């Protein structure tokens, strides 16, 4: 008899989700999301105010992460009592609306990494989302985007940054295809974002010395690509230690640059150094190291390694758990969703809702504000073609995802203003000419394919002048004021004043359109159940409701 196939199964096999990769658990190599048989059991011994044993390991056997966490993260004054608490009791407190965020933070300070993992393993996805709604640091949720293009075209980048700004992104991140273009990208992001509105924070993700130089010149305002890892072997692959990363963090902060570390489940597996531990256990170590280092936050949610946890059972639950763990330690969380991991739009949306519905400090740490074909961060979970879907989900669910509907005419106008501003700056500084044709193309472009090609060699020479001549954000503001772009000039100058004041170095800081810093200090999350915490309403709800596709009954 000829073997016949089920027609339904043949249809299923053609579905996008079946182009994704999946693997069975393999604990010895770290291919397990939240609970490996090799994860240690929670334990803690304190002698004369010093931790001498933690999670089954004596101090003489500590690796550098153990030592750093024991010495700088765990509160020995409370740890003794906290470690005696049942993990299920702590888990229930996380979702209990009668237990405040501040009370939970005081408990978490006394927990070891293994204890944190044991607590998180008590929670299902809905319970984690309930806890995340309570535990995020800043009351008001926000969003971050990627603005890049494969040609590193600065005119297009400025226009895209301007569009992202009026859409509502509070942070914008770029990177380069050619490293020497970096100063142009930083300049384009600064000018474009501030053309849209004041207060947008920007970064240029590069190697750290260049990134810090650009921040000191006032061309960028934050950094987050300072990577940390959960095992000593992987950490040392980058010639780094927790202490060197702490020093680097202080270098950024002392120069007025907001900064957070980056980590994520799966990175140690990807670098073949998981040491048989679960992805979540290793990530909790990263979270606790970030807390001990004193940085204001952490970008996590697997980030560039998302394909690894997404391939194992409970993997996306582990990603949500790492976001929650970050907030439990009173850190800002930029909660991932920034690298695409699935061919399935359903699956990508389901993953994103875990952060969007409860709200995080930054729901995406990189919603691609450009087509994914131009996203130099390897493509985002959502890109510019998904904007309408995202805006309508906000409206459907009455959820603030950090974005707002915009009119096409407003987008065209702000893109034009950004491109013209770049044209003026290039002319004043003697950089290669930006033509009216390029301004026109950037105003209406969808991607870099719509832009005329530039002379790369001459552009690179000019970009290097920004660093060699130390052209500052203040000089850029003066040029724009001279050429009649007064509002953008004032906004850039205000960003420089924020760097001096340093208020946006507080945990979870953003700057709103009124030039006011909102952070965990003056916008602390006070969720305690229905009727408390962040409630979408008033002007913001009217803004979210007013999508351009909605028909008004009064028009008929």
N, C-alpha and C positions, 0 to 999 in steps of 0.2 A: 504494500500500500504506500502510495506517495505521501510523504509527510506534508501536511498542510499547516499554514500559519493562520492564527487568528487575525482577522482583518482589523479588529480593534487594537490588538497589540502592535500591529504594523503602524497604525496611526499614532499610537502613543510613542513609539520609537522615534518618530519624526518631530516630536515636541521639543522646543528649545531646551527644556530642563535636562533632557537626556544627552545634551552635549556637555554638560557639567561633569566634573570628575568626583567620584566618591570612593572612599576606602574604608575597609573594616578597621576596627581598633587594633593598634599595635603598641601596647604600653612600653615595651622595652626601648622603642625609638621615639617615644613621646607622642605617638599618634592616638592620643586620648584627650578628650576635652576638659573634663572637670574632676575626674576621680581616678587616679592611677593607683594600682596596687603598690607602686613604689613611692607614693606620696607619704611623707612622715605623719605620724600621729601628733596632735598638739601636746606640748609639754613646755614647762618653763621652771627654771631654778634661779633664784636671786640670792646672792650672798653679799652682804655689806653694800647693798644698793647697786650691785653690778650683776648683770646676767651672766651666769656661768654655764648654763645649759639651755638649749632652745630646740624644741621639736625633735627631741631624741638625739641631739648632737652636743657633745661637750665643747666648751669654748676653745680648747686646744685644737679641735678639729673644724672650727668655723672656717668657711671660705670668706672672701672679702665682702660678699653681700650679707652673709650672716652677721659678720662683725659690725658692718655699717648699720644694719637694721637694729641690732641689739643695743648699739651705743647711741644712736641718734633718733630712732623712730619710736620705740616702745617706751611707754611711760611706766617706769618701774614702781612708781608710787601707787598705781592702781592695778598693775598687771596681776599681782598675786590673787586678788579677789576676782578679777574678770575671768582669769583662766579656770577658776572653779565653777563658773556658770555653765549650765548646759547649753550646748550650741543651739538646740532647738528653741530654748528660751530667748536667746539673743535674736534668732531669726524671726521669732514672733514679735519681738519688740520693733524690729525693722519695719514691719507692715502695720503695726498698731498705731492708729491715729492719736492715741492718748499718750504715746511716748514721743517726746519732742526730738527734733533733729539734734539739738545741742546735747541732750542726754545720750543719744546714740553715739555721738562723736566721742564723748568722754569714755564710753565703754570701749569703743573700737581702739582707742589709743593703747589699751592694755592687752591687745591680742597679738599673738604670734602669726606668722604667715599661714601655718597649718590650721590654726584656729579660724582664721578668716575664711579659708577654703571650706572647712567643715560647716561653717554657718551658711555660706552661699549654697552649698549642696543641699540644704534643707528647703530651698525656695524653687517654686516653678516660675515660668516666665511671667505670668500675670502678677505674681507676688513680687518678683524683682522690679517690675514696672511700677507697682504701687510704692515700693521702697524708694525707687529712683525719684519719683515725684516728690517725695519728702526730703530726700537726702541731697539733691543738687544744691550747690552753694548759692547761686544767684536766683532770685525769684523769677525774673523775666528771662524766658528762653531766647536764644539767638541762633544765628547761622553763619557759617563761613564758606567761602567759595574758592575754587581754583580759577585763575585767569592766566592762561598760557597760550602759545601757538607754536606750531612746528617750525616756523621761520623766525621766531623771536622778533616779529615785526612790532616795533614800539608804537606805531600809530594805531594799528589794530588793537594792541594790548590796552592802550589808554582808552579807546572807545569801548572795549568790552568791560573794562573796569568801571567806567562811568555807568554803563547799563546795569551792571551788578550792584552798583551803589544805590541807584534809585529802586531796584528790586527789594532792597532792604538788608543785604548782607553786611554784617557789622565787622567782619574780618575778610581780607582778601589775600590769597597766597599765590605766588608765581614761582616758576623755576625756569631753567634755560635748557635749550638744546645744545648751544655752544656756550661754554663757560664764560668766555670773554664778553658776552652780551649782557652779563648780569647787571651792570650799572644802568643800562638802558631799560631793562625790565623793571628795576626798582623805581626808576624815574617815571616810567609810564604808569605804573600802578599808583604811585603817589598822586600824580597829576589827574589821572582819570577818576580815581575814587573821590578825590576832593572836589572835582568838578560836579559830581553828583550831589554830594552833601558833605558836611563837615563830620569829623569824628570817626571815619572808617579807618581801622587799623590794618596795616599792610606788612607783608614780609616777602623776602626773596630767598627761597630755600636753596642754600648753597653749602659749600664747605664752610666751616665755622669762622675762619679768620676773615674771609671776604664778607660773610654775612654780618659779622660784628662791625667791620669797617663801614659798611653801608648804613647800619643803624647809627653809628657815631656821626656820620655825615648828615643825619636827619632825613635820609631818603626812605628808611623803613622804620617801623615802630614796634614790631614784635618778632619773636622767633619761636619755633616749636620743633625744629628738626634736630634736636639734640638727643640722640638715640641712647637708650639704656636697655639692658638685657637681663634675663633672669638666671643665667648661670655664669660662673666665673670664666669658663673656657670661651664662651661666646663673647663676653665682655672684653676679654683680653685680646680677642681677634682684632678688635679695633684699637688696640694699644691704649685702652681706657680703663679707668677705675671709677668707683663711685665718688672718690675724692676729687679726681680730675674733672668729672662732670659737675660737681658742686662748685668748683672754682670757676669753671666756664659760666655757670649760671649766675654767679655773683658778678662776673665781668659784664654780662648783658645788663643786669639789673642796675649796677652802679653807673651805667651810661644811659639810663632812662629807657631801656628797652624791655617791654613786657616779654616774658619768656616762660615756656613750659617744656617739659621733657616729652619724648615720644617713645612709646613701647607698644606691645600688642601680642596677643596670643598667637602662637605659631612661629614666631621669629626664631626661637631656639631650635625648633624642628627643622626649619628651612636651612639653618646654618649647621645642622648636624651636631648640636650640642645640648639636647634636651635632658640628657642624663637620666632618662627613663621616667621623668616626672610629668604630671599632667600639665597641659598648657595653662590652665587657670592658676595652678600653684606657682608656676614660674612667673606669671604675670602679676600675681599678688605681691611677690617679692619686688618686682619693679615699682609697683604702686607705693610700697612701703619705703623703698629707697628714695623715690621722688619726694615723699613726705619728709624724710630725714634730711634731704638736701636743702629743703626750704624753698623749693620752687613753688609758684602759685598754682600750677596745674599740670595736667598730663593729657597729651593726645593719645588716646588708645581706643581700641575697637578693632584690633588686629591690623588695621591700616594696610600696609603693602603686602602683608602675609595672609590676607583674609581667605584666600583659596584653601589654606591648610585647615583651619577650624571648620570652614564650610564643608569640607569633605568628610568629616567624621560625625558620628552621632552626638547630638546635643551641642554641636559646635557653635551655632549661632546663639544658643542659650549662654554658652561660655563667654561670648563676646559681650552680651548684655551684662553678665556677671562682672566682667572686668570694669565696665563703665560704672556699675553700682559700687564696686570696691573703691574706685577712685573718689567718688563722692563721700563714701563712708569715712575717708581720711581727710575730709574737709578740703579737698582739692578741686579746682576747676577741671571739668572734663570736656574736651573736644572729642566727641564720641564716635569717630570713624565715619562709616558710610562713604568714604572717599575713594576707594578703589573698587572698581567693578569686580564681581566674583562669580556671576552667573549669567548664562544666556537667557534665563527666564525672567521676564519682567515681573511676573507674579512673585517669584522668590526674592528678587531684589527689593520689591516694595514691602513684602512681609518683614524682611530684615530691618528696613528703615523705620517701619512703624514702631518697632520696639524702643526706639529713641525718640521719635517724633511725638508719640502719644503721651508719654509721661513728661516729656520735655527734658532737655539737657542744656548745659551752658552753651554749647555749640552742637546742634543736632547733627550736622555734617562737619567734619573737619576738612571739607573740600567737595562741595556740590559744584560740579563743573559748570561754570557760567559760560562756557564755550562748548562747541561740539566735541564729543570725545575723541574725534580724529585729531583735534588740536590740543588735547589735554596731555601735557608732557609728564604728568604724574601717573601714566599708564591707564588713564581713563577712570571715570568716577562711577559710583553706583547710580547716579542720575546726572544728566547733562542738560544743556540749554534747551534741547528738544522736549525735555520732561517738565519744564517750568509750569506749563498750564495744568498738567496732571497734579503737580504738587500743590499749586494754588487752590485747585478745586478740592483736593483732599482736606486742606485746611478748612475750607468752607463746609464740606460735607460733615466733618467731625467736630466743628467748632473748636479747632485746635490752633494755637499760634505756633507755626513752624518757622517764624522769623522773617517771612517774605510777604510781599504785598503786590497786588495787581498793578500794572502800569499801562498807560496808553501808548500806542505805537508812535504818535506824534511826539510825545515826551521823550521816548527812547531815541528817536531820530535826532531830536534837538540836542540832548545831552551828549550823544556820541559825536555829533558835529563839533560841539564846544570843546570837548576833550581833544579831538584831533587837531583843531585849530590852535589850541593851547600848546600842544607839542610842536606844531609848526613854528609858532612864535619863539619857543624856547630854543629849538634847533637853530633858528636864524640868528638869535642873539648870541648864542655860544659859538657860532661858526661851525656847527656840525653839518653833515651832508644834508642837502636841501630836502624838505618834505614838500612835495608838489600839491597843487590844488586837486589834481587827479587822485592822489593818495588819500587826501582828506575826504573827498567824495566817496571813494571806495570804502574807507573805514566806517563812514557814517551809515552805510546801508549793508555792510558785509554780514554774512553768516559765519564764514570761516576764512582762514588764511588763503584758501584757494581763490578767493575773490579779490585779493590784493595784488597790485603790481609788484614785481620783484625789485628789491633794492640792491645796491652795491655792498655786499657783505664786508668786503675788505675795508672799505672806507668807514662803514658803520662801526666796525670793531675798533678801528683806530680812535674814533670819536668816543666810543664807550669807555675806552681805557683812560681817556683824558679826565673823566669824572673822578677816577681814583687818583691819578697822578697829580692833578691840579686841585684835588680836594674840593670839588664843586658841591656845595651844601644845599640842603632844603631851603635855607634862608635865601640863598642866591636865586633859587628857582622862584621863590615867592616874590622877590624884588623884580625879576624879569616879567612875571605875569602882571604885577601891578603896573609896571611901566607900559606894558602893551595893552592895557585896558581890561585885563581879566581880574578885576579887583576882588570879587567874591572868592574865587578859587585861591588867590594869593592870601587872603585873610584866613581862609580855612587851613592852608598849609602852615601859616604862621601860628595859628592856634594849636596845631598838632605839635609844633616845636615847643610851645609853652607847656603843653601837657608833659613832654619829656622832662622838662625842668622840674615841674611840680611833683611828678611821680605818682599821682593818685591812681593812675591806671596800672600801677604795679601791685595793687591789692588783688586778692583772689577773685577771679571771675570777672575782671573789669572789661567793660565795653564803654564806648562814648556815644551817647545818643545824638539825635539830630539837633538838639538844643545845646550841644557842646557840654553836656553834663556827664561826668563819669558815674556809671552804675556798676556797683560791685557787691560782693558779699558783705561789705561794711554798711552801705546805705541802701541796699536792695536785697537784704538777706531773705532767703527762702523761709517762710513761716508756715508752711503747710501743716495743718493738723486735722485734715479731713474736710468734708463738704463745707463750702462757704469760706474756706481759708486759702492761703497761698495765692498763687497767680490765678486770676480769674479773667478770662477773655470777655471783654465787654466794651461799652462806650465807643469812642472813636476808632479804636483798633479793630473791634468787631465789624463796624460799618465798613472799614477799609478792606477787611478780608472778604466780606460778603460781596463787595462791589466788583465782581469779575466782569470783564468786557462782554463775555458770552451771554450774560443773563438778560433776558427780555423783560422790559418793564411793562406791566399790564396797562399802565396809564397811556402808553404809546398806541394802544389799540382801542 
